[in-house]
Amino acid sequence: MASFKIEGGHKLNGTITPQGAKNEVLQILCAVLLTPKRVVVNNVPDIIDVNKLIFILGELGVRVEKLSNNSYAFQADKINLEYLESTDFKRDGSSLRGSIMIVGPLLARFGKGYIPRPGGDKIGRRRLDTHFEGFIRLGAKFRYNKEEHFYGVEAEELRGVEMLLDEASVTGTANILMAAVLATGITKIYNAACEPYIQQLTKMLNLMGAKISGVGSNLLIIEGVNSLDGCEHNVLPDMIEIGSWIGVAVMTRSELTIKNVSWENLGQIPNVFRKLGIQLEKRGDDIYIPEQASYEIQNYIDGSVLTVADAPWPGFTPDLLSIVLVIATQAKGTVLIHQKMFESRLFFVDKLIDMGAKVILCDPHRATVIGQNFESPLKATKMTSPDIRAGISLLIAALSAKGTSIIDNIEQIDRGYENIEARLKSIGAKIERIKN
């Protein structure tokens, strides 16, 4: 276990390059199981969740070659399916939410896929029904061991079918899509997620020889093929990390440039921050954030209080609502944060209230933030990171607070952010990792 010791209240300055997208790369790494050929993946972030998945792939028999700091080659030509029923896999797979996405590729290529109930963030219920209902529609038989919380699907042959997903689940769409590319016939997935991560996965699969149309829409049409080839794939910059760095700049009233952000894949993110009064400049493919003494939340045109709510793409990502909430504590004005998709993600606000923020937790899904316009700065405190996104939000709050804060359980932050303290130090932050 480790903690961060943060001396807040210092202005920062410099340039940051975002890491590769965590939520994309977890899908991409699972897709290497679909082919015995070599697959090269670039811009892979060095974070706990990704490294856990690479370890699981290695235990499955995938040959893993590290080409450079953030580039890997994978070859799944000698898969050890016995590992899937081992106690080691039940332990390894249960610690990572993203491990669920190995099931679709294994089912498609080998006729069976197993997974222990995945772990991950404690942010409320995250159903797996969408995944398994999709596999069943493709012709798989489902079984579940209640004692061991172990799921399995098996099929002699997958056949294309039309299906309407009960929710536009990103991981569910990815899993079913990967199963369908090797199925017999044509599969149509209605209400498919269309996030840039899914678009990236479909582009990669098509590069490998899949036949997928409707990329970027809510209807994916997959014409099954017999086999897939290798390819080289470049992972997008992480839009959640980009939003986090915007939060760092704003809360510390600092000038910051975020490099190579892939503007066309940011969706609503820049607009939502601008509604909070934050100045963002597009400079080529970079975001430039000038030093801002204050920022004022826009009301709606009728004068009513702004609501920032999450929604499936192209709506605002739920992963950035905690960042928006922290930023709003020092804005001028009031905003209602509505977290629709997860019922436990706002439970970190008590820590912000301890720091002096004026936040009213209306219910598990809504919080009203009354901004202080930096007239009542946050106070340093000792706190614990409950999940990845709340953890980075508390870190941002600590960077703005006067005094020295301690954040425990920072392994949660390490799950999603590569080498965060060194990168913060590079722009002038006073932060130290302490081993407990």
C-alpha positions in Angstrom: 0.0 0.0 0.0 1.1 3.5 -0.7 0.0 7.1 -0.2 0.5 10.5 -1.9 1.7 13.5 0.1 0.7 16.6 -1.7 1.7 20.2 -0.8 -1.1 22.2 -2.5 -1.6 25.8 -3.5 1.3 26.0 -6.0 0.9 27.2 -9.6 2.0 24.7 -12.3 3.3 25.3 -15.8 4.3 23.2 -18.8 3.4 20.7 -21.3 1.8 17.2 -20.8 1.3 14.4 -23.3 -1.7 12.2 -22.5 -1.2 8.4 -22.2 -3.0 5.9 -24.4 -6.7 5.3 -23.7 -7.2 2.7 -20.9 -10.7 1.9 -22.0 -9.7 1.3 -25.6 -6.6 -0.7 -24.9 -8.4 -3.2 -22.7 -10.6 -4.1 -25.7 -7.7 -4.1 -28.2 -5.6 -6.5 -26.1 -8.5 -9.0 -25.8 -8.9 -8.9 -29.6 -5.4 -10.4 -30.1 -6.9 -13.7 -29.0 -8.9 -13.8 -32.3 -5.9 -14.6 -34.5 -2.8 -16.8 -34.3 -0.9 -14.1 -36.2 1.3 -11.4 -34.7 -0.5 -8.2 -33.6 1.5 -5.0 -32.7 -0.2 -2.5 -30.4 1.3 1.0 -29.9 0.6 3.7 -27.2 -0.2 1.1 -24.5 -0.3 2.9 -21.1 1.8 1.5 -18.3 -0.9 1.2 -15.7 -2.1 -1.5 -13.3 -5.2 -2.6 -15.1 -3.5 -2.9 -18.5 -0.5 -4.8 -17.0 -2.9 -7.2 -15.3 -4.6 -8.0 -18.6 -1.2 -8.5 -20.3 -0.2 -10.9 -17.5 -3.5 -12.9 -18.0 -2.8 -13.1 -21.7 0.6 -14.4 -21.0 -0.7 -17.0 -18.6 -3.2 -18.0 -21.4 -0.3 -18.8 -23.6 -0.1 -15.6 -25.7 3.5 -14.7 -26.6 4.1 -11.2 -25.4 7.1 -9.1 -26.6 7.7 -5.6 -25.2 9.0 -3.6 -28.2 9.5 -0.3 -26.3 8.1 1.5 -23.3 4.5 1.6 -24.7 4.6 -0.8 -27.6 4.0 -4.6 -27.5 3.7 -7.5 -30.0 1.3 -10.3 -29.2 0.9 -13.7 -30.8 -1.9 -16.1 -29.7 -0.8 -19.2 -31.6 -0.4 -21.6 -28.6 -3.3 -20.9 -26.3 -3.5 -22.9 -23.0 -7.3 -23.3 -22.5 -6.7 -25.3 -19.3 -5.7 -22.1 -17.6 -9.3 -20.9 -17.9 -10.4 -23.5 -15.4 -7.5 -23.1 -13.0 -7.7 -21.5 -9.5 -5.0 -19.1 -10.7 -7.3 -17.7 -13.4 -10.2 -17.5 -10.9 -7.9 -15.3 -8.8 -6.3 -13.3 -11.7 -9.5 -12.7 -13.7 -11.6 -11.6 -10.7 -9.3 -8.6 -10.0 -9.9 -6.9 -13.3 -13.2 -5.7 -14.8 -11.8 -5.7 -18.3 -11.1 -9.4 -18.2 -14.7 -10.0 -19.2 -13.8 -9.1 -22.7 -11.6 -12.2 -23.3 -14.8 -14.3 -23.3 -16.0 -13.1 -26.8 -12.7 -13.8 -28.6 -12.2 -17.2 -26.9 -15.8 -18.2 -27.7 -15.4 -17.2 -31.3 -12.1 -19.0 -31.9 -12.1 -21.9 -29.5 -15.8 -22.5 -28.9 -15.7 -21.7 -25.1 -14.9 -18.9 -22.8 -14.9 -18.7 -19.0 -14.6 -15.8 -16.6 -14.8 -15.3 -12.8 -17.0 -12.5 -11.7 -14.8 -9.5 -12.6 -13.7 -6.9 -10.0 -12.8 -3.2 -10.6 -14.2 0.0 -9.3 -16.7 0.0 -6.4 -19.0 2.4 -8.3 -22.3 0.5 -8.1 -23.8 -2.4 -10.1 -22.3 -3.1 -13.5 -24.4 -5.9 -15.1 -22.9 -8.6 -17.3 -26.3 -9.6 -18.7 -25.8 -7.7 -22.0 -22.6 -9.7 -22.7 -24.1 -13.1 -22.1 -27.5 -12.4 -23.6 -25.6 -11.5 -26.8 -23.5 -14.7 -26.7 -26.7 -16.8 -26.2 -28.3 -15.1 -29.2 -25.3 -16.1 -31.3 -25.9 -19.7 -30.3 -23.8 -20.2 -27.1 -24.9 -22.2 -24.1 -24.5 -20.3 -20.8 -23.7 -21.7 -17.4 -23.0 -20.1 -14.0 -21.4 -21.6 -10.9 -23.0 -19.7 -7.9 -20.5 -21.1 -5.4 -17.5 -19.9 -7.2 -19.1 -17.0 -9.1 -17.8 -18.4 -12.3 -19.4 -17.8 -15.7 -19.0 -19.9 -18.8 -20.3 -20.0 -22.5 -19.7 -22.8 -25.0 -20.7 -23.3 -28.6 -19.9 -25.7 -31.4 -20.7 -23.0 -33.9 -21.8 -19.3 -33.6 -24.4 -18.1 -36.1 -25.1 -14.6 -37.1 -28.4 -13.1 -35.9 -30.1 -9.7 -35.3 -30.1 -8.5 -31.7 -31.1 -5.4 -29.9 -28.9 -4.7 -26.9 -30.8 -3.9 -23.7 -28.3 -1.1 -23.0 -25.6 0.5 -25.1 -22.8 -1.1 -23.1 -19.3 -0.4 -24.4 -17.7 -3.6 -23.1 -20.8 -5.5 -24.0 -20.8 -4.2 -27.5 -17.0 -5.0 -27.8 -17.4 -8.5 -26.5 -20.3 -9.4 -28.8 -18.7 -7.8 -31.7 -15.5 -9.9 -31.2 -17.6 -13.0 -31.0 -19.6 -12.2 -34.1 -16.6 -11.6 -36.5 -15.9 -15.3 -36.7 -19.6 -16.4 -36.6 -21.3 -18.0 -39.6 -23.5 -15.5 -41.5 -24.4 -11.9 -40.8 -24.9 -10.4 -37.3 -26.7 -7.0 -36.8 -26.2 -5.3 -33.4 -28.8 -2.6 -32.7 -28.3 -0.1 -29.9 -24.6 -0.8 -30.1 -22.3 1.6 -28.2 -20.5 3.9 -30.7 -17.7 5.5 -28.5 -14.4 6.2 -30.1 -13.0 3.1 -28.4 -15.6 0.9 -30.2 -14.8 2.7 -33.4 -11.1 2.0 -32.9 -11.8 -1.7 -32.2 -13.9 -2.1 -35.3 -11.2 -0.4 -37.4 -8.6 -2.8 -36.0 -10.8 -5.8 -36.7 -11.4 -4.7 -40.3 -7.7 -4.3 -40.7 -7.3 -7.9 -39.6 -9.8 -9.0 -42.2 -13.2 -8.7 -40.5 -16.2 -7.3 -42.4 -17.9 -4.8 -40.2 -19.9 -1.8 -41.4 -21.8 0.9 -39.5 -18.6 2.0 -37.7 -19.5 5.1 -35.5 -23.2 4.4 -35.5 -25.6 2.5 -33.2 -26.1 -0.3 -35.8 -23.1 -2.6 -36.4 -23.4 -5.1 -39.3 -20.9 -8.0 -39.1 -20.4 -10.4 -42.0 -18.6 -13.4 -40.4 -15.3 -14.6 -41.8 -13.3 -17.8 -41.3 -10.2 -16.3 -39.8 -8.4 -13.1 -39.1 -4.8 -11.9 -39.8 -2.4 -9.9 -37.8 -2.1 -6.1 -37.8 -0.5 -3.0 -36.2 -2.8 -0.7 -34.2 -2.2 2.7 -32.6 -4.3 3.5 -29.4 -5.9 6.9 -29.1 -4.9 9.3 -26.4 -7.0 8.9 -23.2 -9.9 11.4 -23.2 -10.4 10.9 -19.5 -6.8 11.7 -18.7 -7.1 14.8 -21.0 -10.1 16.0 -19.0 -8.2 15.3 -15.8 -5.3 17.5 -16.9 -7.8 20.2 -17.7 -9.0 19.9 -14.1 -5.4 20.1 -12.8 -4.8 23.4 -14.7 -8.0 25.0 -13.7 -7.9 24.2 -10.0 -4.3 25.3 -9.6 -5.0 28.4 -11.8 -2.1 27.3 -14.1 -1.1 27.6 -17.7 -0.9 24.2 -19.3 -0.6 22.7 -22.8 -1.9 19.2 -23.5 -0.3 17.7 -26.6 -1.8 15.6 -29.3 -5.3 15.1 -27.9 -7.1 13.9 -31.0 -9.7 16.7 -31.0 -12.0 14.9 -33.3 -12.5 12.1 -30.7 -13.2 14.4 -27.7 -16.9 14.8 -28.4 -18.7 16.9 -25.8 -15.8 17.2 -23.4 -14.5 20.7 -24.5 -18.0 22.1 -24.6 -18.9 20.9 -21.1 -15.7 22.5 -19.7 -16.5 25.7 -21.6 -20.0 25.8 -20.0 -18.2 25.9 -16.6 -16.5 29.1 -17.8 -13.1 27.5 -18.6 -11.1 28.8 -21.5 -9.7 26.2 -23.9 -7.9 27.0 -27.1 -7.4 24.6 -29.9 -3.8 24.9 -31.2 -3.4 22.3 -33.9 -4.1 19.1 -32.2 -3.2 20.5 -28.8 -5.3 22.0 -26.0 -3.9 25.3 -24.5 -5.3 26.3 -21.2 -4.4 29.9 -20.1 -4.0 30.9 -16.5 -7.5 31.8 -15.2 -8.0 33.7 -12.0 -11.7 32.7 -12.0 -14.3 31.1 -14.2 -18.1 31.5 -14.2 -20.6 28.7 -14.7 -23.1 29.5 -17.5 -26.8 29.2 -16.7 -29.3 28.0 -19.2 -30.8 30.8 -21.4 -33.9 31.0 -19.2 -31.6 31.7 -16.2 -32.1 28.2 -14.6 -29.2 26.3 -13.0 -26.9 24.3 -15.4 -27.1 20.5 -15.2 -24.1 18.4 -16.2 -25.2 14.8 -16.8 -23.6 11.7 -18.2 -25.0 9.8 -21.2 -23.8 7.1 -23.7 -21.6 8.5 -26.5 -22.0 11.1 -28.0 -23.1 12.3 -24.6 -20.7 13.3 -21.8 -18.7 10.5 -20.4 -19.5 9.5 -16.8 -15.8 9.1 -16.1 -15.3 12.9 -16.1 -18.3 13.9 -13.8 -16.1 13.6 -10.7 -13.6 16.0 -12.3 -16.3 18.4 -13.2 -17.7 18.3 -9.7 -14.3 19.2 -8.2 -13.8 22.0 -10.7 -17.2 23.4 -9.8 -16.3 23.8 -6.1 -14.1 26.8 -7.0 -16.2 28.2 -9.9 -18.4 31.2 -9.7 -22.0 30.0 -9.7 -24.0 26.8 -9.1 -24.3 23.5 -11.0 -26.2 20.3 -10.6 -24.2 17.2 -11.3 -26.4 14.2 -12.4 -24.6 10.9 -12.4 -27.2 8.7 -14.2 -25.2 5.6 -15.0 -23.6 4.5 -11.7 -25.2 4.9 -8.3 -22.1 5.0 -6.1 -19.8 7.4 -7.9 -20.8 10.5 -6.0 -20.0 9.1 -2.6 -16.6 10.8 -2.5 -18.2 14.2 -2.0 -18.0 13.9 1.8 -14.2 14.2 1.5 -14.6 17.4 -0.5 -17.0 18.7 2.1 -14.4 18.0 4.7 -12.0 20.2 2.6 -14.5 23.1 2.8 -16.4 22.6 -0.5 -20.1 23.5 -0.6 -21.7 20.4 -2.0 -25.2 19.1 -1.3 -25.6 15.4 -2.1 -29.2 15.2 -3.1 -29.4 11.4 -3.6 -27.0 8.7 -4.9 -27.2 10.2 -8.4 -27.3 14.0 -7.9 -25.2 16.6 -6.2 -25.6 20.4 -6.2 -22.3 22.3 -6.1 -22.2 25.9 -4.9 -18.9 27.4 -6.3 -16.7 29.5 -4.0 -14.9 31.4 -6.8 -11.6 30.8 -4.9 -12.8 33.1 -2.1 -12.9 30.1 0.2 -10.1 27.8 -1.0 -10.2 24.1 -0.2 -8.3 23.0 3.0 -5.8 20.2 3.1 -6.8 16.9 4.7 -6.2 13.2 4.9 -8.4 11.0 2.7 -8.7 7.7 0.9 -9.2 7.1 -2.8 -12.3 5.0 -3.4 -11.9 4.4 -7.1 -9.9 5.6 -10.1 -11.9 8.7 -11.1 -12.7 9.8 -7.6 -9.1 9.3 -6.7 -7.8 11.6 -9.4 -10.5 14.1 -8.5 -9.3 14.1 -4.8 -5.7 14.5 -6.0 -6.7 17.6 -8.1 -8.5 19.0 -5.0 -5.4 18.4 -2.9 -3.2 20.2 -5.5 -5.4 23.3 -5.1 -5.8 23.2 -1.3 -3.6 25.2 1.0 -1.4 22.9 3.2 -0.4 19.3 3.0 -2.8 16.5 2.1 -2.4 12.8 2.3 -4.3 10.4 0.0 -4.3 6.7 0.9 -5.1 3.7 -1.4 -3.5 5.4 -4.4 -3.2 2.0 -6.1 -6.7 2.9 -7.3 -5.2 5.9 -9.1 -2.4 3.8 -10.5 -4.9 1.5 -12.1 -5.8 4.3 -14.6 -3.0 6.9 -14.6 0.6 6.2 -15.8 3.4 7.5 -13.6 1.1 10.3 -12.3 3.4 11.8 -9.7 6.5 12.1 -12.0 4.4 13.8 -14.6 2.9 16.2 -12.1 6.4 17.0 -10.8 7.5 17.8 -14.3 5.1 20.7 -14.4 5.9 21.9 -10.8 3.7 20.0 -8.5 4.8 19.2 -4.9 3.9 15.5 -4.7 5.6 12.5 -3.1 4.8 8.8 -3.0 5.0 7.3 0.5 5.2 3.6 1.1 3.1 2.5 4.0 
